[in-house]
Amino acid sequence: MAKTIHTQEYKQFIDKLKKARLSAGLTQKDAAGKLNKPQSYISKVESGQQRIDVVELNKFTKLYSKKDLNFFIE
């Protein structure tokens, strides 16, 4: 069986990441600019094409209205 990054848990994580961005009132372009990344980076993360590590997740938590890390990984 082939491994995939698209587990149910990862899909839930991605959904929370996108919801946190939207609740912070940020577009993908806004978030990318604040993270010093291209807009395509945010798009790829939110579509599951690009995985993020814990260091990057910490940057997202600070950017998205200081969401607690547990919000994303419950």
C-alpha positions in Angstrom: 0.0 0.0 0.0 1.4 3.4 -1.0 1.9 6.0 1.7 0.1 9.3 1.3 0.2 12.6 3.2 -3.6 12.8 2.8 -4.6 11.0 5.9 -7.9 12.0 7.6 -5.9 13.5 10.4 -3.8 15.6 8.0 -6.9 16.8 6.2 -8.4 17.9 9.5 -5.1 19.8 10.3 -5.3 21.5 6.9 -8.9 22.5 7.4 -8.0 24.0 10.8 -5.1 25.9 9.3 -7.3 27.4 6.6 -10.0 28.3 9.1 -7.5 30.0 11.3 -6.2 32.1 8.4 -9.8 33.1 7.5 -10.7 33.9 11.1 -7.6 36.1 11.3 -9.0 38.0 8.3 -6.1 37.2 6.0 -6.0 36.2 2.4 -3.5 33.7 1.2 -1.5 36.6 -0.3 -1.6 38.5 3.1 -0.5 35.4 5.0 2.3 34.7 2.5 3.6 38.2 2.7 3.8 38.1 6.5 5.6 34.8 6.3 7.9 36.1 3.6 6.8 33.4 1.2 5.0 33.4 -2.2 1.2 33.1 -2.2 1.7 29.7 -3.9 3.3 28.4 -0.7 0.1 29.0 1.3 -2.0 27.6 -1.5 0.1 24.4 -1.6 0.0 24.0 2.2 -3.8 24.4 2.3 -4.3 22.0 -0.6 -2.0 19.4 1.0 0.6 19.6 -1.7 3.2 21.0 0.7 3.7 19.7 4.3 4.9 22.0 7.0 7.2 21.2 9.9 6.8 22.2 13.5 8.9 25.3 13.1 6.7 26.5 10.2 3.6 25.6 12.2 4.8 27.8 15.1 5.0 30.7 12.6 1.5 30.0 11.5 0.2 29.9 15.0 1.7 33.3 15.8 0.4 34.8 12.6 -3.1 33.5 12.9 -4.2 35.5 15.9 -1.9 33.6 18.2 -3.8 30.3 18.0 -2.7 27.7 20.5 -0.7 24.9 19.0 -3.3 22.4 20.4 -5.9 24.0 18.2 -4.2 22.5 15.2 -3.2 19.1 16.5 -6.0 17.9 18.8 
